[in-house]
Amino acid sequence: MVRNTTLGSRAFDIANIILLGLLVISCIYPLWYTFCVSISEKSAANAGLVTLYPIGFSLTPYKEIINDSMFFNAFWISIQRTVLGTGFALLMTVLMAYPLARPQKDFKTRNIFMWILVFCMLFSGGLIPWYLTIQNYHLIDSIWALVLGGGVPVFDVILIMNFFRNLPKELNEAAVVDGAGPWSVLFRVYIPCSIPVLAAVALFISVYHWNEFFNGLVLSNTQSSYPLQTYIQQLVVNIPVGTNLTPEQYKKLSELSNRTLNSAKVFIAMVPMLIVYPFLQKYFVSGIMLGAVKE
């Protein structure tokens, strides 16, 4: 490989390094700042003195969150929602993308269904009809309301459909010659060849289910049914009125503020996705590029 060592190429390389370095810092700094605020003292956090490093040290916000049994219940509900929601949405997305990726001679009404799909992506039925549908199926305060409420992400359907269309037609023809039916072709040919795009879509869906809080707020009437993101949205520092506080309670209120508590809950909510993402990163770029380009 011949490397260009001219002054212009070196200047370009240096500019790229600086630009990418600034981009990395802009991505990492918000996470670091949130963590620093969450473990800083109440007075420093409220005064806005925390910038590059923590001022003081206090784990009171984390103790306030973790010592609450409802926190673990909400955490478990979010895990169930993410696992079930990702699996269900991925299955529905593949089953919808597969026939839409077939030639029109094999699926004559393909264009009609495609237009319906695009219309539903651009224009929703509205919040109230959506809520009444969930209510009529008696799914309120159920984990299935959170799973089925957004079970078919149309953007992901189009992504996987384009990926399926780009697969060599010879694979399908060879499978048909060997006696494979549509289901065999899907599960034995298309899905094994589509691991990159399926991993990328699974990441999209899991991040959505983990971070989404509004559906939990609308579809859950009791706090015991809240997923994690909805639950931590309700956490505030409450000062009891008309009651005598113990010395321990006074100490906790002196060390805890909404700013540090909010930073702690935001940081806790980010950790699971930060752990999962590196395992799917190698599929991410290739899956998006292959599914986004139509030949």
Secondary structure, DSSP 8 states (H G I E B T S, - for coil): -----SHHHHHHHHHHHHHHHHHHHHHHHHHHHHHHHHHS-HHHHHHT--SSS-SS---HHHHHHHT-HHHHHHHHHHHHHHHHHHHHHHHHHHHHHHHHTS-TTTSTTHHHHHHHHHHHHHS---HHHHHHHHHHTT-TTSHHHHHHTT---HHHHHHHHHHHHHS-HHHHHHHHHTT--HHHHIIIIIHHHTHHHHHHHHHHHHHHHHH--HHHHHH-SSGGG--HHHHHHT------SSS---HHHHHHHHH--HHHHHHHHHHHHHHHHHHHHHHHHHHHHHHHHHHH---
